[in-house]
Amino acid sequence: QNKEDLEKHIVNSGPINCADMIRQRAIKNPDGSCKKINTFIHKASPFTPDFFCDGDPSDHKLTCPHNFDLTICSRTGGKWPPKCTYAQSMVKNSQICIVCADNRPVHFSSEGPCDGWHGGTV
């Protein structure tokens, strides 16, 4: 993934509609099918995930030191757009693990701390 791919997963605070957001942002698997699970990270001004990748040009996972609200979208029906339907849940104040490369976030790895990563929390 590149920074533009990660930016598709960052949204403003407030409720979203998973199906609408996934369709508008053309989020899908490499084969064009609908993703089973997709996570949206809500901005927490002034913090966005790219704020935390500065200063280390190497590729690494990073547990962001600021928590974010998340919307988790789970596919409930359909495999191919536009017939995909999603259930959604909101997770408040969660740690997130991202992958940084060249001082930029390139991938949302998981909710919670980066398990098994020697770098730990920055």
N, C-alpha and C positions, 0 to 999 in steps of 0.2 A: 504494500500500500504506500501511497505518498500522502503528503500533507493535505492535498485536496480531498483524498478519500476520507481522511479522519475528519475534516471539516464538515463532511456530510452528516456526521454523527453528533455534531455540537449544535444545540438549539438554545433559544432564549428560555429564561425561566417561565414557568407556567405550564398548564396542561397542553398536551399535543394529542393528535389522533395518529396512532401508529400507521394505519393503512395509508392515510393521506400523505404523511411525511415520507414514508418509504417510497411511495409512488412518485411524489414530487421530486425527490432527490435521486431517483433511479438507483436505489440500493438493491442489489441482487447478487447472487452467487456468480462465479466466473462463467458458468454454463448458461446463465440467463434465468435460472429458476429462482424462486422466492427463498429468501433466507429463513431458516427455522427460528432463529433468535437474532434479534438486533437490539443493541443498546444505544440510547440517545443520552448524551451528557448535557445537562443543563448548565449554561454559563452561570458563573457566580462572580459577577463583576467585582473587581477588575481582573479576577482570575480566570484564565482559560488554560487548558492543558499545555499549550505551547509556552506559556510563561515559565514552566518548570524545567524545560529541556535545555535552556541556555547554559553555556559554560562547559559542556562536555561533548566534543564532536564525535566520540565513539558511539557505536550502536549499543544500546543498553535498555533494559527495562527499568522503570522508575515508578515507585509508589509516590503519587503526588502528595505533598504535605498539606494540601487543602482539600477538604471533602466537597463532594458534589452531589446534587440530586440527580437521579437517573430515572429514565423511563425504559423499562424492559418490555420489548415486544416479542411475543411468542406466537408463531404461526399456528392457527387453528384449522385452516382449511385452504385448499387450492395449492398447487405446486408451481404453476406458471402464471406470471402476470397476464392480465389484470385481475385474476380470480382469487388472489390470496387474501385471506382474512387473518386478523391478529387479535389476540387478547393482550392487554397491557397492564402492567403494574408499575407503581411508583416506588422507588427506594429513596429515602431521604438521608442526606448527610453521610454519604458513603465514600470510603476511600476508593481510589481507582488506580489500576496499574496500566501504564502506557509504555509503548516502545518508542524511544528517541533515536534518531539518526541525524547526523550533521546538525546538531543543535535544534532539531525540530521533531515534534511528535509525528509519527507515521502510522501508528496502529493503537487502537484500544485493545488491550490484552484481556482485562478482566475487572470485575467488581472486586474490591478488597485489595489487600496488600499483595505485592508481587511475591508469591511463595517460591521458595527455593532459589531466589536470586541473590547472589552474593553482594550486590550493591546496596540492598536494603532501602530504607527510606532516606531521601535526600532532605 
